[in-house]
Amino acid sequence: MVLCKTPRYRPLASGLLPFGVLTLAMVLAYGPVWAAGSGESKPSGSNERLRDLMTQRYEVLKGVVKHSELMLENGRVDLLTHQKLTVALYRAQADLCTTPADRVKVHEKLVEVLISHEKTLERQALAGRLTEVQVAEGKLVTLNAQIDLEKLRLGQPAALQQ
């Protein structure tokens, strides 16, 4: 006799879904960086291959962020997770830029988005849905993006902090 048709582990599975999405995005975003440090020799067409990989990373992240937005609207992903994915997307877009001016424009858009996320986090904290630590975590992401933007404006390479 079946008393409940709902699987017993659904809450666990739905709780792990955002973690899985974030993990996938991070592996896709930083996988080439980790592989670059492994000491493998580069083929002669590495610039084209690198550009192709970065384009693929951007396209995958774009899809992940779009899916994350839908999950955010349905309450299945928290804003901090979505914010991290958004940062990875904009940084992947900045990696594809060919001029420093284009990179600055992408980072300016990123800072605008993060400021709006930060305001949303503050509203959620006032409503009692988030802690001050979570708001501070979101603010740190915004501050790191602003620091990177100012470094780009000064001609220094951005640190790409998390």
Secondary structure, 3 states (H helix, E strand, C coil): CCCCCCCCCHHHHHHHHHHHHHHHHHHHHHHHHHHHCCCCCCCCCHHHHHHHHHHHHHHHHHHHHHHHHHHHHCCCCCHHHHHHHHHHHHHHHHHHCCCHHHHHHHHHHHHHHHHHHHHHHHHHHHCCCCCHHHHHHHHHHHHHHHHHHHHHHCCCCCCCCC
